Amino acid sequence: MKLFDCNASLGAAMVRPIRFAEDAEGLLEEMDYYGITEALVYHSRQYDDSPVVGNEILLDEIDGFDRLHGTFAILPLQTGELGSLEAILEKMKAKSIRAFWAFPAEHKYLMTRTALASLYDLMVEGNIPLFISVNESCGGISGWYLVEKILSDAPDLTLVVTEHGSWGHDRFFRPLIEKYENLYIDTSRYELDGGISDFCAKYSAERLLFGTGFPRWNPGGPILTLVQADITAHEREMIASGNLERILGRVRL
């Protein structure tokens, strides 16, 4: 089974976890240990520092490593920090960037159409997925209010919510899954007993993406929950890599 991690990062974070990958080669070593073939990645500097700095560091770090697929962290374009929409798109084409990450709390901006209309429109028109975490540090329930706000402003946006927590967030996200057809959930913290199998039975496996959240979380957990889930081999392969490959394959730059 091919594993394509939708949620991994490299670089030394300001608050360093027990184990992390300082560079691309280190991340590939970790991936090889766990049997992960490819990964969609961001750099710790995109999170801890600024997208202006971090996006460039990521591009330099993963250059020449075909198994690592980069993402850009976003900011409102009104400040001019990231340049024009056209310049962003040209760099994405040149560097094969096919996904965005948003870290609004860390970078102090609002996830609203007022702030991000041009970027939302670009994502919708180009089928470019946006990733955002709602882990415990984001406030739990407030993170899901934010997700609904994003989707109410851009209902056709492809949005991937990561690290939703181990305490059974299905009551938060299942109503949103039913309303927004381009909402996806990563499996990095989907540790609810029987959660994955029950979700697949009701909504199909198409809405789940394998992710590890490395280095914040150990990849062994999400691998174990996926391998042991009571689902078919085809559903397992869809979650492991097929769904992410489909999402990235429909991106138009």
N, C-alpha and C positions, 0 to 999 in steps of 0.2 A: 504494500500500500504506500503510495506516494504521499508524503506529508509536505504541505505548502503552508508555512506559518504566516498568517496575516498580520501578526502583531509581535514584532521583536525589535529590540533596539541594541545599539552598540555605543561604546564610549563610556568614559568614567563620569558618572553622575555626581552632582554636588553632594548628595547623600548616597553614599555608595552601598549597594547591597552586599551581602556576603560573597557572592560570586557574580562576576559580570565579564563581558567581553570588551576589552579596551579598544580593539580595532577589528577590521573585517576578517582578518585571518583568525583572530580569537573567536569571533562569532561562528565562523565555519567549523572550527574545532568543536564547539559546543553542539552545533547542529549535527555534525557527524556522529558524535557520541550518542545522541538521541535518535538518530535515523531520520532527520529532517532534511529533505532534499533542497527546498528553496524557501526563501523568506522575503516578505515585504517589510522593509525596515525603515526606521528613523534613527537619528543620532541623538544622544543625550543633550547635546548642545542646542538642538532644535527646541528642546523642552526647557532646559535649565537656563539657557542664555537667551537667544533670540532667533527667530526664523531667518533674519538677515544674515547672521553669522552661521547658524547651524545648517541651513540648507546647503551652503557652499562647502562646509566641512564634510557633510554627508556625501556630496557628489565626488569630492576628492577621495574620500575613504573607500568607497565601493567601486571606484573606477577599475574596470578590468575583472571584476568578480561577477560572473554571469549568474550565479545562484542567488545573488542579493539584488533585490529590486527596490529602488529608492522611492521615497515619498517626500513631498514638500509640506512644511508647516506653513499655515496661512496667517495673515494679519489683515485688518481692514485696509483697503487700498488708499483711503483718504489721507493717510499720513505720508504716503509716498515712499515708505521704507522698502517695499518690495518692488517698486517700479510700476510700470503700467501693466495692464492686463495682457496686452500684446507681447510685452517683454517676457512675462511669466510663461505665456503659452509657447513662445519660441524656445525658451530654455527647456521646458518640458519636452518638446519635440526633440531637441538636440540630445537630451540625456535620458530619453525613454522613461520619463516620470509619468505614472498613470494613476496616482492617488494623492490625496491631501490628508493631513492631520490637523486637528484644531486643539489648541490648549488655551482656551479663553481665560480660565482663572489665572494661570501662570503669566499670561501675556497681557492681561487687563483689557479685554474688549468684550463687547456684547455680541452674542450669536443671534443677531436680528437682521431682517431684510434691510433695515435702515443702514446698518453697518456693512453688510456683506452682499448686497443685491447683485453686483456685477460678478462676484465669485460664485454665488449660488446659480446664476444664469449660465455661467460657463460650465459648472459641474453638471447641470441638468442637460444642457445642449450636447455636451461631450460625453455623457454617461461616466463622468469621473467620480469615483467613490470618495466620500469623506469619512474619516475615522475619528471617533471621539470616545474617550474613556469615561465611565461613570463609576469608577471604583470608590472605595470607602472614603478616600481623601476628598472626593468631590461632593460629599454630603449626602450620599444615598438617594433619598427621595427627591432632593433638589436636582440631582443629575437627570432624573427621568422627566421632571418638568422642563428642563432644558432641551432634552431630546424632542419632546412634543412641540416645544416652541420652534425648534429648527424645522421640523417637518410641517408644521402649520404654515410657516413662511415659505417653504419650498417642498410641497408635497410629492413632487416627482424626483426629488433628490435621492441618490443612492447613498444611504447612511449606514455605516457599520458601527455598532455600539460594542465596546470592548470592556472586559473586566468588571462585569456587573455585580460580582460578589457571590459568595458561596451560600447565602441564606435564602435562596429560592426567590428570585426577583420576577418570576413568571407573572405574578399579579400586576407588576408594573408594565412588562413589555408585551404580554400577549394581546391586550386590547390594541396596542399600537401596531403589532404585527398584522392584526386583522384589518386595520384601517389603511396602513401605508405599505404598498406592495413592494417597495424598494428598500425596506428596512431589514437589516441583517443583524444577527447576534453572533459574537465570537464565543468560542467555547473555553477561553482561558480560565474562567472561574465558574463554569457551569457545572458545579459539583453536587447539585441536588440529586439525590438517589432516584433513578428512573426519569430524571428530567429530560435528558436528550431523547430517549425512546418515546416518551409521551408527547414531546414536542413534534417529533417526526411523524407520529401517527396522526396528529391533528392538523399540522401545517405543512408537512413534507420536510424532507431534509434540505431542501433548496435554500432555506433561510438561515442556515447555520454555517459558520466558517471556523475551521480549526485555527486556533491562535494559542500562543503560550504566555504572552506577556513578559517574556524574558527581557531583562534579568530580575524584574520585580517578583516573578513567580517562577517556580521550578517547572521546566517543560514536562517532567514526568507525570505530573498530575493530569493535565489535559490530554496527554497521550493515553494514559490509563483509562480515563473516563470515556474516551472515544472508542478505544479498542474493546472495552468491556460492555459498551452500551448494547442493549437488546434491540438491534436494528439489523437490516440486511447488509450484505457486503457492498451492494451498490450504494446504499445510503451512506455507509461509512466512507466510501471512496469520494462521494460527492462532498461530504463535509471536510474530508482530509485535504482535498486539493481541487476537485472539480468545480465547486461553486466559485472559488476565488479566481480560477483560470477563466471561467465564463465571464465573471464581472470585469476582469482586466481586459479580456479579449474584445469586449464591446466598446471600450474607451475609444473616442474619436478626438484626436488632437488637431 
